[in-house]
Amino acid sequence: MFASMFAYYLDLARRSFRRSPGLSVLMVLALGLGIGACMTTLSVYHVLSADPIPSKSARMLNVQLDAENRGGDYKPGAEPTLQLTRYDAETLLREKRGQRQVLMTGGYVPLQAEDTKIKPFFAPSRFASADFFTMFEAPFAYGAGWDAQADAEAARVVVISAQLNERLFGGGDSRGRTITAKGVPLRVIGVLKPWRPVPHYFDLTQGKYSQGAELFLPFQTAMQLRFGSSGNMNCWGEANPADRRALNAPCAWLQYWVELASPADVAGYRDYLQQYSKAQLEAGRFQRPPNARARPVMDWLVQQEVLPADVKLQVWLAFGFLLVCLTNTVGLLLATALRRSGEIGVRRALGATRKDIFAQFLVEAAALGMAGGALGVLLAWGGLWLVRLSPNSYAALAQMDLSMLGLSLLLSLLASVAAGLLPAWRAAGVTPALQLKTQ
């Protein structure tokens, strides 16, 4: 019964659209423009605000320690320095209070391929401890990362990205091949699949939406070979400009992350950091009271304001534009309903109830909404294409996935039904006797 009535209402909607093609096109266009603008901005927002590692983001913590001197601008309880000193990072790594822990930094390494036809070039690199690949769920096409022993021995091994593997070796399994960096041969032990965490949350100093590293090697290897690092470095006190990366240098330049067994362990790990800071204060290394931070991934991204403010503003503006489009659609639907008062009166006289008329006009509004949603999806794809042409660092990430496609159609349906409520209520209130007298 319901299916037959729904089909009947759809047929009435088709006839109505054919009688008033101009108004129908205007309504579809208004809804399509509003949905297209909303879904363009929502798709960008969805990509940039998504959890980059949802399987364990609540138990992965970024660590900060307040190791700076008491300067003139010191404020108790203020946000500590962004990164850790090498001494603190290596001490925390050695004490292993988490399930996994990683110290790391970025850099650019000059490379020479086996193929002499390839000119030397600088590759964006990451110098990290052994847990890096497991903690951040880096996908391997071939091989694996190094172990803690390779860390300790400063082994001459590397893992390379899919892009670098294609550039140097033409793709395929390149384990055992050699890359020369500053005259030192490094053996390839692993090749990653294409991998680009969004945002680049584990090292924001390299750019929030950077492409990421192409070469990965043990931190101690990079230090032994004196590979240059890049990113933020904050020094205080008597730091030797020639040796700011030395073990005891008063410079913060390393990112440190810890993965715990469960979110319930977060409080205990924060207590450990506070006790560590207290011990360093008593030893004379720290001058400030304990002020450690250990934030889960999503809290870290919020604190660092990773989501661009202009993206949030664009979402609000797009929804405002959708509201304007819906207001115009309501007016057009009301005009359509008033023009069909005679038809409604005849249907009421033949036995149609107010509920039947209300349902009929809601189905017509929903049909318009689906047509507007289809147009909106096409406009959103066009809008995202324009975003990808922009110079923003996140431009290449502007894509619409299946979840956003489904949301587009759902939003258009809900918006059109909401716009159709008032016209449907007015249509259901038409008095049949009055309309029949005027026919």
C-alpha positions in Angstrom: 0.0 0.0 0.0 2.7 2.4 1.0 4.8 1.7 -2.1 1.9 2.2 -4.4 1.0 5.6 -2.7 4.6 6.7 -2.9 4.8 5.8 -6.6 1.5 7.7 -7.1 2.9 10.8 -5.4 6.1 10.6 -7.5 3.9 10.5 -10.6 2.0 13.6 -9.4 5.4 15.3 -8.8 6.5 14.5 -12.3 3.4 16.0 -13.8 3.8 19.1 -11.6 7.4 19.6 -12.7 6.3 19.3 -16.4 3.6 21.9 -15.9 6.0 24.4 -14.3 9.5 23.6 -15.7 10.8 27.1 -15.0 10.0 27.0 -11.3 11.2 23.4 -11.0 14.6 24.3 -12.6 14.9 27.3 -10.3 14.3 25.2 -7.2 16.7 22.5 -8.3 19.4 25.1 -9.1 18.9 26.8 -5.8 19.2 23.6 -3.9 22.2 22.4 -6.0 24.1 25.6 -5.4 23.6 25.5 -1.7 24.5 21.8 -1.4 27.5 22.2 -3.7 28.9 25.1 -1.6 28.3 23.2 1.6 29.8 19.9 0.4 32.9 21.6 -1.0 33.8 23.2 2.3 32.6 20.2 4.4 34.8 17.8 2.3 37.9 19.9 2.9 37.0 20.2 6.6 36.4 16.4 6.8 39.9 15.7 5.4 41.7 18.2 7.5 40.0 17.5 10.8 39.9 13.7 10.6 41.7 11.6 13.2 45.0 10.6 11.4 45.4 7.3 13.4 42.0 6.4 14.9 43.0 2.9 16.0 45.1 4.3 18.9 45.1 8.1 18.9 43.7 8.2 22.4 46.7 6.4 23.8 49.5 8.0 21.7 50.9 11.0 23.4 53.1 13.9 22.3 55.5 14.8 25.2 56.7 18.2 26.2 59.0 19.1 29.1 59.8 22.6 30.5 63.6 22.5 30.4 64.3 26.2 29.6 66.0 28.7 31.9 64.0 31.2 34.0 64.1 34.1 31.7 62.5 37.5 31.9 59.4 36.3 30.0 58.9 33.2 32.2 55.3 32.7 33.3 54.5 29.8 35.7 52.3 27.2 34.1 52.7 28.6 30.6 53.0 26.2 27.6 56.5 24.6 27.7 58.8 24.4 24.7 57.5 22.5 21.7 60.2 19.8 21.6 62.7 18.0 23.8 66.4 18.3 24.3 68.5 15.3 23.1 69.4 14.4 26.7 65.8 14.3 27.8 64.6 12.4 24.7 67.3 9.8 25.0 66.7 9.4 28.7 62.9 8.9 28.3 63.6 6.4 25.4 66.0 4.4 27.6 63.6 4.2 30.6 60.8 2.8 28.3 57.8 3.7 30.4 55.4 3.2 27.5 54.5 0.3 25.2 56.4 2.0 22.5 58.4 5.3 22.3 60.0 7.3 19.5 62.4 10.2 19.4 62.9 11.7 16.0 63.6 14.8 13.9 63.6 15.7 10.2 66.3 16.6 7.8 67.5 16.6 4.2 70.2 14.1 3.1 72.2 14.4 -0.1 71.8 11.1 -2.0 73.7 9.4 -4.9 72.0 6.5 -6.6 73.7 3.3 -7.9 72.7 4.5 -11.3 75.2 7.2 -12.2 72.8 8.7 -14.7 70.7 10.0 -11.8 72.1 13.3 -10.6 72.7 13.7 -6.8 69.8 15.3 -5.0 68.5 16.1 -1.5 65.8 13.8 -0.1 63.5 14.8 2.8 64.4 12.4 5.6 63.4 11.3 9.0 65.9 10.3 11.7 64.0 8.1 14.2 64.3 5.3 16.8 63.1 1.8 16.0 59.5 2.0 17.1 58.6 4.6 14.5 57.1 2.4 11.8 55.0 0.3 14.2 53.8 3.2 16.3 52.7 5.3 13.3 51.4 2.3 11.3 53.6 2.9 8.3 52.6 0.3 5.6 55.4 -1.7 4.1 55.5 -3.0 0.6 58.8 -4.9 1.1 60.8 -5.7 4.2 60.5 -3.9 7.6 62.1 -1.3 9.7 65.2 -1.7 11.9 65.3 -2.9 15.5 66.6 -1.5 18.8 70.0 -3.1 18.2 70.4 -1.2 14.9 69.6 1.9 16.8 72.3 1.2 19.4 74.9 0.3 16.9 74.1 3.2 14.5 73.6 0.7 11.7 74.0 1.9 8.1 70.5 0.9 7.0 67.6 2.8 5.6 63.9 2.5 4.7 62.7 4.3 1.6 59.3 5.6 0.5 57.5 4.3 -2.6 58.3 7.5 -4.4 62.0 7.3 -3.7 62.0 3.6 -4.6 60.5 4.4 -8.0 62.9 7.2 -8.6 66.1 5.3 -7.7 65.3 1.7 -8.6 62.2 1.8 -10.9 59.9 0.3 -8.2 59.9 -3.3 -7.1 61.7 -5.0 -4.3 64.9 -3.0 -3.8 66.0 -4.6 -0.5 69.7 -5.1 -0.4 70.4 -2.3 -2.8 72.7 0.6 -1.8 72.1 4.3 -1.6 75.1 6.6 -1.0 74.6 9.6 1.4 77.5 12.0 1.8 79.9 9.3 0.5 78.6 6.7 3.0 76.8 3.6 1.6 73.4 2.8 3.2 71.7 -0.5 2.7 68.0 -0.6 1.9 66.1 -2.9 4.3 62.5 -1.8 3.7 60.3 -0.1 1.2 57.0 1.6 2.2 53.8 1.7 0.3 52.5 5.1 -0.6 52.0 6.8 2.8 51.0 10.4 3.6 49.6 11.0 7.1 47.1 13.8 7.1 48.0 16.1 8.9 51.7 15.4 9.4 50.9 15.2 13.1 54.0 13.6 14.5 56.2 16.5 13.4 54.4 19.8 12.7 57.6 21.7 12.4 58.0 20.1 8.9 54.7 21.6 7.8 51.2 20.6 8.8 50.3 19.1 5.5 53.8 18.2 4.1 54.4 15.3 1.8 56.5 13.6 4.4 59.9 11.9 4.3 61.3 9.8 1.5 64.3 8.4 3.5 64.2 6.9 7.0 67.2 5.9 9.0 68.2 5.3 12.7 68.6 8.5 14.7 72.0 7.5 16.0 73.2 6.7 12.5 72.2 10.2 11.4 74.0 11.8 14.4 77.2 9.7 13.9 77.3 10.7 10.2 76.5 14.3 11.1 73.5 14.6 8.8 71.9 18.0 9.1 68.5 18.3 10.7 65.7 20.7 9.9 62.8 22.2 11.6 62.4 24.2 14.8 65.3 24.4 17.3 65.0 26.4 20.5 68.2 27.1 22.5 68.9 28.9 25.7 71.8 29.5 28.1 75.3 28.9 26.8 74.6 26.8 23.7 77.6 26.2 21.5 76.5 27.3 17.9 78.8 24.6 16.4 77.4 21.7 18.4 73.7 22.4 19.2 72.7 18.8 18.7 75.2 17.4 21.2 73.8 15.3 24.0 74.1 17.9 26.7 73.4 21.0 24.6 70.6 23.2 26.1 68.5 23.1 22.8 65.1 21.6 22.2 64.8 20.1 18.7 63.5 16.5 19.0 59.9 15.3 18.8 59.0 12.6 21.3 56.0 10.3 21.2 54.9 7.5 23.4 52.3 4.8 22.9 50.6 3.4 26.0 48.8 0.1 26.4 45.4 1.8 27.0 44.0 5.3 27.5 43.7 4.5 31.2 47.5 4.7 31.5 47.7 8.3 30.4 47.4 9.8 33.9 50.1 7.5 35.2 52.5 8.5 32.4 51.8 12.2 33.1 52.7 11.6 36.7 56.0 9.9 35.6 56.8 13.0 33.5 56.2 15.2 36.5 58.4 13.1 38.7 61.1 13.1 36.0 60.9 16.9 35.8 61.2 17.2 39.5 64.3 15.0 39.6 65.9 17.1 36.8 65.1 20.3 38.8 66.7 18.8 41.9 69.8 17.8 39.8 70.1 21.4 38.6 69.3 20.7 34.9 65.9 22.2 35.0 65.3 25.7 36.5 61.5 25.8 36.3 59.0 23.9 38.4 57.7 20.6 36.9 55.4 21.5 33.9 55.2 18.5 31.7 52.6 17.9 29.0 51.5 14.6 27.4 48.6 15.1 25.0 46.8 12.5 22.9 46.8 13.0 19.1 43.6 14.9 18.7 44.2 17.1 21.7 47.6 17.8 20.3 46.2 18.9 17.0 43.6 21.2 18.6 46.3 22.8 20.9 48.5 23.4 17.9 45.6 24.9 15.9 46.3 22.6 13.0 42.9 23.1 11.3 43.2 26.3 9.3 40.8 29.0 10.7 39.8 30.0 7.1 38.4 26.5 6.6 36.1 26.8 9.6 34.9 30.2 8.4 34.2 28.8 5.0 32.0 26.1 6.4 29.9 28.6 8.3 29.6 30.8 5.2 28.6 27.9 3.1 25.8 26.9 5.5 24.7 30.5 5.5 24.5 30.4 1.7 22.5 27.1 2.0 20.0 28.8 4.3 19.5 31.6 1.8 19.0 29.0 -1.0 16.5 27.1 1.2 14.6 30.3 1.9 14.2 31.0 -1.8 13.1 27.3 -2.3 10.4 27.7 0.3 9.1 30.8 -1.5 9.0 29.0 -4.8 7.3 25.9 -3.3 4.7 28.2 -1.7 4.1 29.8 -5.1 3.7 26.4 -6.7 1.2 25.3 -4.0 -0.9 28.4 -4.4 -1.1 28.0 -8.1 -2.4 24.4 -7.6 -5.2 25.3 -5.1 -7.9 24.2 -7.6 -6.2 20.8 -8.1 -5.9 20.4 -4.4 -9.6 21.3 -3.9 -10.7 18.6 -6.4 -8.5 16.0 -4.8 -10.0 16.8 -1.4 -13.5 16.6 -2.8 -12.7 13.2 -4.2 -11.7 11.9 -0.8 -8.0 12.9 -0.3 -7.3 13.8 3.4 -5.2 16.6 4.6 -2.6 14.0 5.5 -2.6 12.8 1.9 -2.1 16.3 0.5 0.7 16.9 3.1 2.5 13.7 2.1 2.1 14.5 -1.6 3.8 17.8 -1.3 6.6 16.5 0.9 7.3 13.8 -1.7 7.5 16.4 -4.4 9.9 18.5 -2.2 12.0 15.3 -1.6 12.2 14.6 -5.4 13.4 18.1 -6.0 15.9 17.7 -3.2 17.4 14.5 -4.8 17.7 16.3 -8.1 19.3 19.3 -6.4 21.6 16.9 -4.5 22.8 15.3 -7.7 23.5 18.7 -9.1 25.2 19.7 -5.8 27.5 16.7 -6.0 28.6 17.8 -9.5 29.1 21.3 -8.3 31.1 20.1 -5.2 33.4 18.1 -7.4 34.0 21.2 -9.5 34.6 23.2 -6.3 37.1 20.7 -5.0 38.9 20.8 -8.3 39.2 24.5 -7.9 40.5 24.1 -4.3 43.2 21.6 -5.6 44.4 24.4 -8.0 44.9 26.8 -5.1 48.4 27.4 -3.5 47.3 26.2 -0.1 49.5 23.4 1.5 46.4 21.2 1.9 45.1 21.8 -1.7 46.0 18.4 -3.0 44.1 16.7 -0.2 40.7 18.1 -1.3 38.8 15.0 -2.3 35.3 13.7 -1.8 35.1 10.2 -0.4 32.1 7.9 -0.3 31.0 9.0 3.2 30.9 12.6 2.0 29.0 11.6 -1.1 26.4 9.9 1.0 26.2 12.9 3.3 25.6 15.2 0.2 22.5 13.2 -0.8 21.3 13.0 2.8 21.8 16.7 3.3 19.9 17.6 0.1 17.0 15.3 1.1 16.7 16.7 4.6 17.1 20.3 3.3 14.4 19.9 0.7 12.0 18.2 3.1 12.6 21.0 5.6 11.9 23.5 2.9 8.8 21.7 1.9 7.2 21.5 5.3 5.5 25.0 5.2 4.3 24.7 1.6 2.9 21.2 2.3 1.1 22.5 5.5 -0.4 25.4 3.5 -1.4 23.1 0.7 -3.1 20.7 3.2 -5.0 23.6 4.7 -6.7 24.4 1.4 -10.6 24.4 1.8 -12.1 22.2 -1.0 -15.6 23.9 -1.0 -14.1 27.4 -1.6 -11.9 26.1 -4.4 -14.7 24.3 -6.1 -16.9 27.4 -6.1 -14.2 29.3 -8.0 -13.7 26.7 -10.7 
